[in-house]
Amino acid sequence: MKILFTLVWIMAATVMLGASSCLAEAPATYQVKMETTKGTFYIDVQRRWSPHGADRFYELVNSGFYNQCAFFRVIEGFMAQVGINGDPETQAKWRDQTIQDDPVAKSNLRGYVTFAKTGAPNSRTTQLFINFQDNRRLDQMGFAPFGYISPEGMRVVDTLYNGYGEAAPRGRGPSQSRLQLEGNAYLKREFPRLDYIIKASVVKNGKR
């Protein structure tokens, strides 16, 4: 019995250690450089706005997750969405790695960057969107911005290709389910005009 108790304790400690490593805290402020097919812009992240969101974004950028990710859902006057990895194996590893919700501290105004989510609690994973306009109606739905793009940077974001419109099945744009399964090969073949993040990198760290 004593040996069994010791083994259970060791297993529990291991699980707790793994969970804490997955929740590594990002700096209080940091800046991410987004090099895209339409030019470069920067996202200034404030961890206090959305702690879990800022931590996940920091983790994903440092892992190279967003490199070669397509802006697969760009809707004029609304937002630009990105964050499904072009390699199906990489995407599968992250697809169900959800994070806890954060209270909404900043409104979804033009230039603010926010993780996408479903209607279910704690459903944020890797997808994010950039607000083109005043979308503060999203605040009441729990969409919590974690970063901001300057007006100069938004001039680049405004040029992202939006000709495909809403995603399938509601529109004629890419199907998220097919993108998850087939990756960028699907997009290159059927939606060749989409823009991409070439490289995302942390270029300035703030205080921890």
Secondary structure, 3 states (H helix, E strand, C coil): CHHHHHHHHHHHHHHHHHHHHHCCCCCCEEEEEEEECCEEEEEEEEHHHCHHHHHHHHHHHHHCCCCCCECCEEECCCEEEECCCCCHHHHHHHCCCCECCCCCCCCCCCCEEEECCCCCCCCECCCEEEECCCCHHHHHHCCCEEEECCHHHHHHHCCCCCCCCCEECCCCEEEHHHHHHHCHHHHHHHCCCCCEEEEEEEEEECCC
